[in-house]
Amino acid sequence: MTEATPTPVHKCPICRKPAEQRFRPFCSRRCADVDLHRWFSGTYSVPAVEEEPDFDAVDPDEPARRNADH
Ligand SMILES: [Zn+2]
């Protein structure tokens, strides 16, 4: 008969496996990496979008104006 160990067992928040001490609170470096990516996604909830639309809106108007002014 063995009682449960008093030491709390940390579980990996990613895959729920027992966490490794060297990778706490994760079970492996991979899970730690996954969590890091999740964290970044949550912080910067902005998709990779460049500021191209602004460039496009000015493009068609510029050449015409230049021609008329000249
Ligand atoms: Zn894990």
PDB file of the backbone (N, CA, C, O) and the ligand in Angstrom, with CONECT records:
HET     ZN  A 101       1
ATOM      1  N   MET A   1       0.832  -1.216   0.000  1.00  0.00           N
ATOM      2  CA  MET A   1       0.000   0.000   0.000  1.00  0.00           C
ATOM      3  C   MET A   1       0.861   1.258   0.000  1.00  0.00           C
ATOM      4  O   MET A   1       1.589   1.522   0.956  1.00  0.00           O
ATOM      5  N   THR A   2       0.777   1.978  -1.007  1.00  0.00           N
ATOM      6  CA  THR A   2       1.592   3.189  -1.070  1.00  0.00           C
ATOM      7  C   THR A   2       0.703   4.421  -1.205  1.00  0.00           C
ATOM      8  O   THR A   2      -0.133   4.533  -2.101  1.00  0.00           O
ATOM      9  N   GLU A   3       0.925   5.312  -0.291  1.00  0.00           N
ATOM     10  CA  GLU A   3       0.144   6.561  -0.343  1.00  0.00           C
ATOM     11  C   GLU A   3       0.676   7.478  -1.434  1.00  0.00           C
ATOM     12  O   GLU A   3       1.833   7.368  -1.840  1.00  0.00           O
ATOM     13  N   ALA A   4      -0.152   8.358  -1.894  1.00  0.00           N
ATOM     14  CA  ALA A   4       0.295   9.301  -2.913  1.00  0.00           C
ATOM     15  C   ALA A   4       1.358  10.225  -2.335  1.00  0.00           C
ATOM     16  O   ALA A   4       1.268  10.665  -1.188  1.00  0.00           O
ATOM     17  N   THR A   5       2.331  10.500  -3.126  1.00  0.00           N
ATOM     18  CA  THR A   5       3.417  11.356  -2.658  1.00  0.00           C
ATOM     19  C   THR A   5       2.894  12.756  -2.357  1.00  0.00           C
ATOM     20  O   THR A   5       2.081  13.299  -3.105  1.00  0.00           O
ATOM     21  N   PRO A   6       3.360  13.326  -1.272  1.00  0.00           N
ATOM     22  CA  PRO A   6       2.906  14.661  -0.879  1.00  0.00           C
ATOM     23  C   PRO A   6       3.342  15.748  -1.849  1.00  0.00           C
ATOM     24  O   PRO A   6       2.708  16.799  -1.938  1.00  0.00           O
ATOM     25  N   THR A   7       4.407  15.500  -2.563  1.00  0.00           N
ATOM     26  CA  THR A   7       4.895  16.525  -3.496  1.00  0.00           C
ATOM     27  C   THR A   7       3.915  16.671  -4.656  1.00  0.00           C
ATOM     28  O   THR A   7       3.553  15.685  -5.298  1.00  0.00           O
ATOM     29  N   PRO A   8       3.493  17.887  -4.919  1.00  0.00           N
ATOM     30  CA  PRO A   8       2.548  18.126  -6.023  1.00  0.00           C
ATOM     31  C   PRO A   8       3.182  17.815  -7.358  1.00  0.00           C
ATOM     32  O   PRO A   8       4.319  18.200  -7.628  1.00  0.00           O
ATOM     33  N   VAL A   9       2.442  17.122  -8.181  1.00  0.00           N
ATOM     34  CA  VAL A   9       2.965  16.771  -9.503  1.00  0.00           C
ATOM     35  C   VAL A   9       2.470  17.787 -10.515  1.00  0.00           C
ATOM     36  O   VAL A   9       1.271  17.906 -10.769  1.00  0.00           O
ATOM     37  N   HIS A  10       3.404  18.508 -11.082  1.00  0.00           N
ATOM     38  CA  HIS A  10       3.022  19.497 -12.093  1.00  0.00           C
ATOM     39  C   HIS A  10       2.731  18.797 -13.411  1.00  0.00           C
ATOM     40  O   HIS A  10       3.455  17.901 -13.844  1.00  0.00           O
ATOM     41  N   LYS A  11       1.678  19.226 -14.013  1.00  0.00           N
ATOM     42  CA  LYS A  11       1.339  18.636 -15.306  1.00  0.00           C
ATOM     43  C   LYS A  11       1.582  19.649 -16.418  1.00  0.00           C
ATOM     44  O   LYS A  11       1.357  20.849 -16.263  1.00  0.00           O
ATOM     45  N   CYS A  12       2.043  19.126 -17.526  1.00  0.00           N
ATOM     46  CA  CYS A  12       2.293  19.983 -18.675  1.00  0.00           C
ATOM     47  C   CYS A  12       0.970  20.597 -19.136  1.00  0.00           C
ATOM     48  O   CYS A  12       0.030  19.864 -19.441  1.00  0.00           O
ATOM     49  N   PRO A  13       0.883  21.912 -19.190  1.00  0.00           N
ATOM     50  CA  PRO A  13      -0.354  22.572 -19.616  1.00  0.00           C
ATOM     51  C   PRO A  13      -0.670  22.333 -21.077  1.00  0.00           C
ATOM     52  O   PRO A  13      -1.779  22.609 -21.534  1.00  0.00           O
ATOM     53  N   ILE A  14       0.294  21.824 -21.802  1.00  0.00           N
ATOM     54  CA  ILE A  14       0.073  21.607 -23.231  1.00  0.00           C
ATOM     55  C   ILE A  14      -0.476  20.217 -23.493  1.00  0.00           C
ATOM     56  O   ILE A  14      -1.508  20.068 -24.146  1.00  0.00           O
ATOM     57  N   CYS A  15       0.209  19.195 -22.986  1.00  0.00           N
ATOM     58  CA  CYS A  15      -0.214  17.829 -23.288  1.00  0.00           C
ATOM     59  C   CYS A  15      -0.634  17.074 -22.036  1.00  0.00           C
ATOM     60  O   CYS A  15      -1.022  15.909 -22.122  1.00  0.00           O
ATOM     61  N   ARG A  16      -0.563  17.724 -20.859  1.00  0.00           N
ATOM     62  CA  ARG A  16      -1.033  17.109 -19.598  1.00  0.00           C
ATOM     63  C   ARG A  16      -0.144  15.971 -19.131  1.00  0.00           C
ATOM     64  O   ARG A  16      -0.557  15.176 -18.286  1.00  0.00           O
ATOM     65  N   LYS A  17       1.012  15.880 -19.637  1.00  0.00           N
ATOM     66  CA  LYS A  17       1.928  14.850 -19.156  1.00  0.00           C
ATOM     67  C   LYS A  17       2.681  15.391 -17.953  1.00  0.00           C
ATOM     68  O   LYS A  17       2.796  16.605 -17.785  1.00  0.00           O
ATOM     69  N   PRO A  18       3.188  14.510 -17.126  1.00  0.00           N
ATOM     70  CA  PRO A  18       3.987  14.954 -15.984  1.00  0.00           C
ATOM     71  C   PRO A  18       5.141  15.825 -16.448  1.00  0.00           C
ATOM     72  O   PRO A  18       5.893  15.458 -17.351  1.00  0.00           O
ATOM     73  N   ALA A  19       5.266  16.966 -15.824  1.00  0.00           N
ATOM     74  CA  ALA A  19       6.282  17.914 -16.270  1.00  0.00           C
ATOM     75  C   ALA A  19       7.674  17.474 -15.857  1.00  0.00           C
ATOM     76  O   ALA A  19       7.866  16.885 -14.793  1.00  0.00           O
ATOM     77  N   GLU A  20       8.633  17.765 -16.705  1.00  0.00           N
ATOM     78  CA  GLU A  20      10.032  17.501 -16.373  1.00  0.00           C
ATOM     79  C   GLU A  20      10.563  18.677 -15.579  1.00  0.00           C
ATOM     80  O   GLU A  20      10.201  19.827 -15.827  1.00  0.00           O
ATOM     81  N   GLN A  21      11.413  18.379 -14.635  1.00  0.00           N
ATOM     82  CA  GLN A  21      11.917  19.452 -13.792  1.00  0.00           C
ATOM     83  C   GLN A  21      12.707  20.472 -14.602  1.00  0.00           C
ATOM     84  O   GLN A  21      12.638  21.673 -14.338  1.00  0.00           O
ATOM     85  N   ARG A  22      13.442  19.999 -15.570  1.00  0.00           N
ATOM     86  CA  ARG A  22      14.279  20.929 -16.346  1.00  0.00           C
ATOM     87  C   ARG A  22      13.460  21.718 -17.357  1.00  0.00           C
ATOM     88  O   ARG A  22      13.924  22.719 -17.902  1.00  0.00           O
ATOM     89  N   PHE A  23      12.240  21.259 -17.600  1.00  0.00           N
ATOM     90  CA  PHE A  23      11.400  21.983 -18.572  1.00  0.00           C
ATOM     91  C   PHE A  23      10.168  22.575 -17.909  1.00  0.00           C
ATOM     92  O   PHE A  23       9.230  22.998 -18.585  1.00  0.00           O
ATOM     93  N   ARG A  24      10.175  22.601 -16.569  1.00  0.00           N
ATOM     94  CA  ARG A  24       9.003  23.126 -15.859  1.00  0.00           C
ATOM     95  C   ARG A  24       8.513  24.422 -16.475  1.00  0.00           C
ATOM     96  O   ARG A  24       9.331  25.228 -16.919  1.00  0.00           O
ATOM     97  N   PRO A  25       7.196  24.654 -16.518  1.00  0.00           N
ATOM     98  CA  PRO A  25       6.198  23.658 -16.067  1.00  0.00           C
ATOM     99  C   PRO A  25       5.779  22.718 -17.183  1.00  0.00           C
ATOM    100  O   PRO A  25       4.685  22.154 -17.160  1.00  0.00           O
ATOM    101  N   PHE A  26       6.645  22.559 -18.144  1.00  0.00           N
ATOM    102  CA  PHE A  26       6.276  21.714 -19.278  1.00  0.00           C
ATOM    103  C   PHE A  26       6.982  20.375 -19.194  1.00  0.00           C
ATOM    104  O   PHE A  26       7.855  20.170 -18.351  1.00  0.00           O
ATOM    105  N   CYS A  27       6.594  19.466 -20.076  1.00  0.00           N
ATOM    106  CA  CYS A  27       7.172  18.126 -20.045  1.00  0.00           C
ATOM    107  C   CYS A  27       8.365  18.055 -20.972  1.00  0.00           C
ATOM    108  O   CYS A  27       9.224  17.184 -20.836  1.00  0.00           O
ATOM    109  N   SER A  28       8.412  18.970 -21.904  1.00  0.00           N
ATOM    110  CA  SER A  28       9.518  18.940 -22.854  1.00  0.00           C
ATOM    111  C   SER A  28       9.712  20.331 -23.430  1.00  0.00           C
ATOM    112  O   SER A  28       8.874  21.217 -23.260  1.00  0.00           O
ATOM    113  N   ARG A  29      10.808  20.500 -24.099  1.00  0.00           N
ATOM    114  CA  ARG A  29      11.095  21.802 -24.681  1.00  0.00           C
ATOM    115  C   ARG A  29      10.096  22.142 -25.795  1.00  0.00           C
ATOM    116  O   ARG A  29       9.783  23.306 -26.048  1.00  0.00           O
ATOM    117  N   ARG A  30       9.618  21.100 -26.438  1.00  0.00           N
ATOM    118  CA  ARG A  30       8.676  21.309 -27.526  1.00  0.00           C
ATOM    119  C   ARG A  30       7.385  21.937 -26.996  1.00  0.00           C
ATOM    120  O   ARG A  30       6.846  22.873 -27.586  1.00  0.00           O
ATOM    121  N   CYS A  31       6.906  21.408 -25.882  1.00  0.00           N
ATOM    122  CA  CYS A  31       5.679  21.944 -25.297  1.00  0.00           C
ATOM    123  C   CYS A  31       5.913  23.376 -24.822  1.00  0.00           C
ATOM    124  O   CYS A  31       5.033  24.229 -24.946  1.00  0.00           O
ATOM    125  N   ALA A  32       7.078  23.631 -24.288  1.00  0.00           N
ATOM    126  CA  ALA A  32       7.390  24.997 -23.862  1.00  0.00           C
ATOM    127  C   ALA A  32       7.371  25.935 -25.056  1.00  0.00           C
ATOM    128  O   ALA A  32       6.937  27.083 -24.958  1.00  0.00           O
ATOM    129  N   ASP A  33       7.841  25.434 -26.168  1.00  0.00           N
ATOM    130  CA  ASP A  33       7.865  26.237 -27.387  1.00  0.00           C
ATOM    131  C   ASP A  33       6.441  26.519 -27.866  1.00  0.00           C
ATOM    132  O   ASP A  33       6.123  27.624 -28.306  1.00  0.00           O
ATOM    133  N   VAL A  34       5.602  25.500 -27.771  1.00  0.00           N
ATOM    134  CA  VAL A  34       4.209  25.655 -28.189  1.00  0.00           C
ATOM    135  C   VAL A  34       3.526  26.726 -27.346  1.00  0.00           C
ATOM    136  O   VAL A  34       2.780  27.561 -27.857  1.00  0.00           O
ATOM    137  N   ASP A  35       3.794  26.682 -26.060  1.00  0.00           N
ATOM    138  CA  ASP A  35       3.161  27.660 -25.174  1.00  0.00           C
ATOM    139  C   ASP A  35       3.664  29.057 -25.494  1.00  0.00           C
ATOM    140  O   ASP A  35       2.909  30.028 -25.452  1.00  0.00           O
ATOM    141  N   LEU A  36       4.936  29.146 -25.810  1.00  0.00           N
ATOM    142  CA  LEU A  36       5.515  30.453 -26.129  1.00  0.00           C
ATOM    143  C   LEU A  36       4.837  31.039 -27.361  1.00  0.00           C
ATOM    144  O   LEU A  36       4.530  32.230 -27.413  1.00  0.00           O
ATOM    145  N   HIS A  37       4.611  30.188 -28.341  1.00  0.00           N
ATOM    146  CA  HIS A  37       3.951  30.662 -29.563  1.00  0.00           C
ATOM    147  C   HIS A  37       2.532  31.107 -29.263  1.00  0.00           C
ATOM    148  O   HIS A  37       2.052  32.102 -29.805  1.00  0.00           O
ATOM    149  N   ARG A  38       1.865  30.359 -28.392  1.00  0.00           N
ATOM    150  CA  ARG A  38       0.502  30.729 -28.023  1.00  0.00           C
ATOM    151  C   ARG A  38       0.499  32.078 -27.331  1.00  0.00           C
ATOM    152  O   ARG A  38      -0.368  32.922 -27.562  1.00  0.00           O
ATOM    153  N   TRP A  39       1.476  32.253 -26.490  1.00  0.00           N
ATOM    154  CA  TRP A  39       1.565  33.501 -25.733  1.00  0.00           C
ATOM    155  C   TRP A  39       1.775  34.675 -26.676  1.00  0.00           C
ATOM    156  O   TRP A  39       1.159  35.730 -26.526  1.00  0.00           O
ATOM    157  N   PHE A  40       2.631  34.479 -27.621  1.00  0.00           N
ATOM    158  CA  PHE A  40       2.898  35.558 -28.573  1.00  0.00           C
ATOM    159  C   PHE A  40       1.659  35.858 -29.406  1.00  0.00           C
ATOM    160  O   PHE A  40       1.331  37.015 -29.668  1.00  0.00           O
ATOM    161  N   SER A  41       0.981  34.797 -29.813  1.00  0.00           N
ATOM    162  CA  SER A  41      -0.224  34.977 -30.628  1.00  0.00           C
ATOM    163  C   SER A  41      -1.271  35.756 -29.855  1.00  0.00           C
ATOM    164  O   SER A  41      -2.001  36.573 -30.417  1.00  0.00           O
ATOM    165  N   GLY A  42      -1.333  35.491 -28.557  1.00  0.00           N
ATOM    166  CA  GLY A  42      -2.341  36.170 -27.749  1.00  0.00           C
ATOM    167  C   GLY A  42      -1.987  37.621 -27.520  1.00  0.00           C
ATOM    168  O   GLY A  42      -2.864  38.484 -27.474  1.00  0.00           O
ATOM    169  N   THR A  43      -0.704  37.890 -27.375  1.00  0.00           N
ATOM    170  CA  THR A  43      -0.266  39.261 -27.124  1.00  0.00           C
ATOM    171  C   THR A  43      -0.389  40.095 -28.391  1.00  0.00           C
ATOM    172  O   THR A  43      -1.004  41.162 -28.403  1.00  0.00           O
ATOM    173  N   TYR A  44       0.198  39.591 -29.429  1.00  0.00           N
ATOM    174  CA  TYR A  44       0.119  40.319 -30.686  1.00  0.00           C
ATOM    175  C   TYR A  44      -0.959  39.690 -31.558  1.00  0.00           C
ATOM    176  O   TYR A  44      -0.658  38.943 -32.489  1.00  0.00           O
ATOM    177  N   SER A  45      -2.206  39.995 -31.254  1.00  0.00           N
ATOM    178  CA  SER A  45      -3.306  39.378 -32.008  1.00  0.00           C
ATOM    179  C   SER A  45      -3.487  40.094 -33.341  1.00  0.00           C
ATOM    180  O   SER A  45      -4.605  40.391 -33.762  1.00  0.00           O
ATOM    181  N   VAL A  46      -2.368  40.360 -33.990  1.00  0.00           N
ATOM    182  CA  VAL A  46      -2.444  41.038 -35.282  1.00  0.00           C
ATOM    183  C   VAL A  46      -1.767  40.159 -36.332  1.00  0.00           C
ATOM    184  O   VAL A  46      -0.583  39.844 -36.212  1.00  0.00           O
ATOM    185  N   PRO A  47      -2.497  39.774 -37.331  1.00  0.00           N
ATOM    186  CA  PRO A  47      -1.929  38.931 -38.382  1.00  0.00           C
ATOM    187  C   PRO A  47      -0.841  39.663 -39.146  1.00  0.00           C
ATOM    188  O   PRO A  47      -0.769  40.892 -39.139  1.00  0.00           O
ATOM    189  N   ALA A  48       0.003  38.882 -39.804  1.00  0.00           N
ATOM    190  CA  ALA A  48       1.102  39.498 -40.545  1.00  0.00           C
ATOM    191  C   ALA A  48       0.564  40.225 -41.780  1.00  0.00           C
ATOM    192  O   ALA A  48       0.472  39.648 -42.863  1.00  0.00           O
ATOM    193  N   VAL A  49       0.221  41.466 -41.602  1.00  0.00           N
ATOM    194  CA  VAL A  49      -0.302  42.248 -42.724  1.00  0.00           C
ATOM    195  C   VAL A  49       0.562  43.484 -42.932  1.00  0.00           C
ATOM    196  O   VAL A  49       0.822  44.236 -41.993  1.00  0.00           O
ATOM    197  N   GLU A  50       0.992  43.682 -44.134  1.00  0.00           N
ATOM    198  CA  GLU A  50       1.835  44.846 -44.390  1.00  0.00           C
ATOM    199  C   GLU A  50       0.989  46.071 -44.735  1.00  0.00           C
ATOM    200  O   GLU A  50      -0.202  45.952 -45.021  1.00  0.00           O
ATOM    201  N   GLU A  51       1.591  47.199 -44.705  1.00  0.00           N
ATOM    202  CA  GLU A  51       0.841  48.435 -44.968  1.00  0.00           C
ATOM    203  C   GLU A  51       0.808  48.734 -46.460  1.00  0.00           C
ATOM    204  O   GLU A  51       1.123  49.838 -46.904  1.00  0.00           O
ATOM    205  N   GLU A  52       0.415  47.711 -47.221  1.00  0.00           N
ATOM    206  CA  GLU A  52       0.381  47.897 -48.662  1.00  0.00           C
ATOM    207  C   GLU A  52      -0.843  48.675 -49.149  1.00  0.00           C
ATOM    208  O   GLU A  52      -0.725  49.496 -50.058  1.00  0.00           O
ATOM    209  N   PRO A  53      -2.011  48.430 -48.559  1.00  0.00           N
ATOM    210  CA  PRO A  53      -3.228  49.115 -49.037  1.00  0.00           C
ATOM    211  C   PRO A  53      -3.046  50.621 -49.116  1.00  0.00           C
ATOM    212  O   PRO A  53      -3.585  51.257 -50.022  1.00  0.00           O
ATOM    213  N   ASP A  54      -2.319  51.190 -48.211  1.00  0.00           N
ATOM    214  CA  ASP A  54      -2.105  52.637 -48.224  1.00  0.00           C
ATOM    215  C   ASP A  54      -1.290  53.040 -49.443  1.00  0.00           C
ATOM    216  O   ASP A  54      -1.527  54.073 -50.069  1.00  0.00           O
ATOM    217  N   PHE A  55      -0.324  52.187 -49.756  1.00  0.00           N
ATOM    218  CA  PHE A  55       0.545  52.475 -50.888  1.00  0.00           C
ATOM    219  C   PHE A  55      -0.243  52.423 -52.189  1.00  0.00           C
ATOM    220  O   PHE A  55      -0.043  53.223 -53.103  1.00  0.00           O
ATOM    221  N   ASP A  56      -1.158  51.436 -52.236  1.00  0.00           N
ATOM    222  CA  ASP A  56      -1.939  51.235 -53.457  1.00  0.00           C
ATOM    223  C   ASP A  56      -2.922  52.377 -53.690  1.00  0.00           C
ATOM    224  O   ASP A  56      -3.210  52.733 -54.833  1.00  0.00           O
ATOM    225  N   ALA A  57      -3.424  52.937 -52.623  1.00  0.00           N
ATOM    226  CA  ALA A  57      -4.451  53.973 -52.760  1.00  0.00           C
ATOM    227  C   ALA A  57      -3.847  55.251 -53.330  1.00  0.00           C
ATOM    228  O   ALA A  57      -4.541  56.029 -53.985  1.00  0.00           O
ATOM    229  N   VAL A  58      -2.587  55.466 -53.087  1.00  0.00           N
ATOM    230  CA  VAL A  58      -1.951  56.703 -53.544  1.00  0.00           C
ATOM    231  C   VAL A  58      -1.381  56.550 -54.946  1.00  0.00           C
ATOM    232  O   VAL A  58      -1.233  57.521 -55.688  1.00  0.00           O
ATOM    233  N   ASP A  59      -1.069  55.314 -55.286  1.00  0.00           N
ATOM    234  CA  ASP A  59      -0.392  55.070 -56.555  1.00  0.00           C
ATOM    235  C   ASP A  59      -1.170  55.586 -57.773  1.00  0.00           C
ATOM    236  O   ASP A  59      -0.598  56.323 -58.576  1.00  0.00           O
ATOM    237  N   PRO A  60      -2.429  55.235 -57.938  1.00  0.00           N
ATOM    238  CA  PRO A  60      -3.163  55.628 -59.146  1.00  0.00           C
ATOM    239  C   PRO A  60      -3.374  57.139 -59.244  1.00  0.00           C
ATOM    240  O   PRO A  60      -3.532  57.664 -60.346  1.00  0.00           O
ATOM    241  N   ASP A  61      -3.379  57.815 -58.165  1.00  0.00           N
ATOM    242  CA  ASP A  61      -3.669  59.256 -58.196  1.00  0.00           C
ATOM    243  C   ASP A  61      -2.424  60.082 -58.496  1.00  0.00           C
ATOM    244  O   ASP A  61      -2.510  61.182 -59.042  1.00  0.00           O
ATOM    245  N   GLU A  62      -1.283  59.545 -58.136  1.00  0.00           N
ATOM    246  CA  GLU A  62      -0.053  60.337 -58.266  1.00  0.00           C
ATOM    247  C   GLU A  62       0.364  60.628 -59.708  1.00  0.00           C
ATOM    248  O   GLU A  62       0.609  61.784 -60.052  1.00  0.00           O
ATOM    249  N   PRO A  63       0.449  59.607 -60.550  1.00  0.00           N
ATOM    250  CA  PRO A  63       0.897  59.856 -61.925  1.00  0.00           C
ATOM    251  C   PRO A  63      -0.011  60.826 -62.673  1.00  0.00           C
ATOM    252  O   PRO A  63       0.475  61.648 -63.450  1.00  0.00           O
ATOM    253  N   ALA A  64      -1.298  60.746 -62.455  1.00  0.00           N
ATOM    254  CA  ALA A  64      -2.242  61.614 -63.146  1.00  0.00           C
ATOM    255  C   ALA A  64      -2.026  63.065 -62.731  1.00  0.00           C
ATOM    256  O   ALA A  64      -2.032  63.969 -63.567  1.00  0.00           O
ATOM    257  N   ARG A  65      -1.842  63.268 -61.484  1.00  0.00           N
ATOM    258  CA  ARG A  65      -1.654  64.634 -60.976  1.00  0.00           C
ATOM    259  C   ARG A  65      -0.348  65.218 -61.524  1.00  0.00           C
ATOM    260  O   ARG A  65      -0.260  66.389 -61.892  1.00  0.00           O
ATOM    261  N   ARG A  66       0.647  64.350 -61.557  1.00  0.00           N
ATOM    262  CA  ARG A  66       1.952  64.833 -61.999  1.00  0.00           C
ATOM    263  C   ARG A  66       1.860  65.294 -63.468  1.00  0.00           C
ATOM    264  O   ARG A  66       2.422  66.316 -63.862  1.00  0.00           O
ATOM    265  N   ASN A  67       1.146  64.516 -64.229  1.00  0.00           N
ATOM    266  CA  ASN A  67       1.018  64.821 -65.647  1.00  0.00           C
ATOM    267  C   ASN A  67       0.277  66.149 -65.863  1.00  0.00           C
ATOM    268  O   ASN A  67       0.652  66.965 -66.705  1.00  0.00           O
ATOM    269  N   ALA A  68      -0.782  66.333 -65.076  1.00  0.00           N
ATOM    270  CA  ALA A  68      -1.601  67.525 -65.249  1.00  0.00           C
ATOM    271  C   ALA A  68      -0.834  68.767 -64.792  1.00  0.00           C
ATOM    272  O   ALA A  68      -0.994  69.861 -65.333  1.00  0.00           O
ATOM    273  N   ASP A  69      -0.021  68.562 -63.804  1.00  0.00           N
ATOM    274  CA  ASP A  69       0.710  69.717 -63.279  1.00  0.00           C
ATOM    275  C   ASP A  69       1.811  70.136 -64.220  1.00  0.00           C
ATOM    276  O   ASP A  69       2.193  71.303 -64.304  1.00  0.00           O
ATOM    277  N   HIS A  70       2.312  69.127 -64.933  1.00  0.00           N
ATOM    278  CA  HIS A  70       3.459  69.442 -65.781  1.00  0.00           C
ATOM    279  C   HIS A  70       3.056  70.237 -66.998  1.00  0.00           C
ATOM    280  O   HIS A  70       3.907  70.585 -67.818  1.00  0.00           O
TER     281      HIS A  70
HETATM  282 ZN    ZN A 101       3.890  18.480 -22.772  1.00  0.00          ZN2+
END
